[in-house]
Amino acid sequence: MMKKYQCSICGYVYDPEVGDPENGVEPGTAFEDLPEDWTCPDCGAEKALFEEM
């Protein structure tokens, strides 16, 4: 099972099993494999502001 990551600003949880299809991220994409310019779909926070759960 892949690790989930939570946005420290708004609490959005990135679940790799779901991905972020609305923003072109396929299900099964590990957090580490997200593009560096990917941002939180809810608040726009950068990837560096996410914390492992």
Z-matrix of the N, CA and C atoms (Angstrom, degrees):
N
C 1 1.452
C 2 1.540 1 109.45
N 3 1.312 2 116.24 1 134.76
C 4 1.462 3 120.56 2 -179.03
C 5 1.522 4 110.75 3 -82.21
N 6 1.335 5 115.10 4 151.61
C 7 1.465 6 120.96 5 -178.61
C 8 1.522 7 110.95 6 -74.50
N 9 1.337 8 114.86 7 144.28
C 10 1.463 9 121.46 8 175.11
C 11 1.524 10 108.22 9 -96.05
N 12 1.314 11 114.99 10 152.72
C 13 1.467 12 121.26 11 179.61
C 14 1.516 13 109.07 12 -128.65
N 15 1.344 14 115.93 13 141.66
C 16 1.467 15 121.05 14 -177.24
C 17 1.518 16 110.56 15 -115.94
N 18 1.332 17 115.45 16 137.86
C 19 1.465 18 121.78 17 176.07
C 20 1.520 19 108.54 18 -69.78
N 21 1.337 20 116.78 19 125.49
C 22 1.467 21 120.36 20 -178.55
C 23 1.529 22 111.59 21 -75.35
N 24 1.327 23 118.28 22 -9.98
C 25 1.462 24 121.41 23 179.68
C 26 1.534 25 111.48 24 -89.83
N 27 1.350 26 117.12 25 -53.76
C 28 1.473 27 119.54 26 -172.77
C 29 1.527 28 114.32 27 -114.68
N 30 1.340 29 117.64 28 -11.52
C 31 1.463 30 119.73 29 178.15
C 32 1.517 31 114.84 30 92.75
N 33 1.363 32 117.52 31 0.84
C 34 1.466 33 120.47 32 176.96
C 35 1.528 34 109.05 33 -57.52
N 36 1.330 35 116.72 34 137.54
C 37 1.461 36 121.07 35 178.57
C 38 1.520 37 109.20 36 -108.67
N 39 1.350 38 115.74 37 123.04
C 40 1.462 39 120.60 38 173.07
C 41 1.515 40 107.72 39 -87.13
N 42 1.318 41 116.01 40 116.72
C 43 1.463 42 122.97 41 178.07
C 44 1.522 43 107.30 42 -107.95
N 45 1.343 44 117.73 43 112.75
C 46 1.466 45 120.88 44 -177.15
C 47 1.526 46 113.14 45 -59.57
N 48 1.315 47 117.63 46 -26.86
C 49 1.468 48 119.63 47 -179.74
C 50 1.525 49 111.24 48 -70.79
N 51 1.343 50 116.64 49 -23.25
C 52 1.459 51 122.20 50 178.74
C 53 1.523 52 110.55 51 -97.18
N 54 1.342 53 116.15 52 -36.13
C 55 1.458 54 121.24 53 -175.97
C 56 1.521 55 110.30 54 73.29
N 57 1.311 56 115.83 55 -154.96
C 58 1.473 57 122.37 56 178.05
C 59 1.527 58 106.49 57 -141.53
N 60 1.359 59 115.74 58 67.88
C 61 1.467 60 120.46 59 -172.73
C 62 1.523 61 114.43 60 -56.74
N 63 1.340 62 117.63 61 -31.91
C 64 1.460 63 120.17 62 -179.94
C 65 1.526 64 111.66 63 -64.16
N 66 1.331 65 116.35 64 -22.01
C 67 1.461 66 121.18 65 -179.15
C 68 1.535 67 111.98 66 -115.11
N 69 1.329 68 116.19 67 21.89
C 70 1.454 69 121.00 68 173.48
C 71 1.514 70 116.21 69 81.19
N 72 1.344 71 117.67 70 15.32
C 73 1.463 72 120.94 71 179.09
C 74 1.530 73 108.40 72 -102.62
N 75 1.325 74 115.01 73 114.61
C 76 1.464 75 120.75 74 -176.94
C 77 1.531 76 111.74 75 -69.94
N 78 1.346 77 116.98 76 148.51
C 79 1.471 78 119.98 77 171.60
C 80 1.527 79 109.53 78 -55.78
N 81 1.327 80 116.47 79 143.02
C 82 1.461 81 120.91 80 -179.02
C 83 1.523 82 112.87 81 93.44
N 84 1.345 83 117.44 82 2.95
C 85 1.472 84 120.86 83 179.55
C 86 1.526 85 109.76 84 -87.46
N 87 1.335 86 116.43 85 116.11
C 88 1.464 87 121.17 86 178.81
C 89 1.522 88 109.82 87 -64.82
N 90 1.325 89 116.50 88 150.45
C 91 1.464 90 121.23 89 -179.97
C 92 1.528 91 110.83 90 -55.61
N 93 1.338 92 115.76 91 -40.77
C 94 1.463 93 121.12 92 -179.38
C 95 1.523 94 111.98 93 -61.93
N 96 1.329 95 116.64 94 -24.50
C 97 1.468 96 121.27 95 -177.16
C 98 1.525 97 113.39 96 -92.58
N 99 1.334 98 116.95 97 -1.55
C 100 1.467 99 119.41 98 176.72
C 101 1.528 100 109.12 99 -66.52
N 102 1.322 101 117.81 100 146.67
C 103 1.472 102 119.39 101 176.97
C 104 1.526 103 110.78 102 -59.05
N 105 1.324 104 117.18 103 147.72
C 106 1.468 105 120.74 104 -179.15
C 107 1.524 106 112.35 105 -60.47
N 108 1.341 107 116.69 106 -26.06
C 109 1.464 108 119.12 107 -179.10
C 110 1.528 109 113.34 108 -91.95
N 111 1.348 110 116.70 109 6.99
C 112 1.463 111 120.67 110 175.96
C 113 1.524 112 108.41 111 -66.60
N 114 1.329 113 116.37 112 140.01
C 115 1.466 114 120.93 113 177.74
C 116 1.521 115 110.09 114 -128.78
N 117 1.306 116 115.89 115 163.26
C 118 1.460 117 122.38 116 178.55
C 119 1.527 118 109.39 117 -56.95
N 120 1.337 119 117.57 118 125.51
C 121 1.457 120 119.95 119 -179.23
C 122 1.527 121 113.63 120 -66.82
N 123 1.338 122 117.40 121 -19.13
C 124 1.464 123 120.05 122 -178.91
C 125 1.527 124 113.12 123 -90.54
N 126 1.344 125 117.29 124 -43.40
C 127 1.468 126 118.71 125 -173.92
C 128 1.527 127 114.29 126 -123.37
N 129 1.336 128 117.62 127 -8.10
C 130 1.460 129 120.14 128 177.68
C 131 1.521 130 114.81 129 84.60
N 132 1.335 131 117.97 130 7.86
C 133 1.469 132 120.84 131 179.08
C 134 1.525 133 109.96 132 -64.18
N 135 1.322 134 116.13 133 146.43
C 136 1.458 135 118.97 134 -179.38
C 137 1.524 136 110.67 135 -74.78
N 138 1.324 137 114.17 136 162.35
C 139 1.470 138 122.63 137 -175.29
C 140 1.542 139 112.35 138 -55.43
N 141 1.336 140 116.90 139 -34.27
C 142 1.470 141 121.74 140 -177.90
C 143 1.524 142 112.61 141 -63.52
N 144 1.345 143 117.64 142 -18.15
C 145 1.467 144 120.47 143 -178.06
C 146 1.526 145 113.41 144 -90.21
N 147 1.339 146 116.37 145 7.07
C 148 1.463 147 120.96 146 176.87
C 149 1.523 148 110.28 147 -91.80
N 150 1.323 149 115.93 148 145.19
C 151 1.466 150 121.99 149 -179.49
C 152 1.519 151 109.26 150 -121.13
N 153 1.335 152 115.03 151 140.74
C 154 1.456 153 120.26 152 177.74
C 155 1.519 154 109.58 153 -65.28
N 156 1.334 155 115.00 154 139.58
C 157 1.474 156 119.09 155 179.81
C 158 1.513 157 110.36 156 -96.11
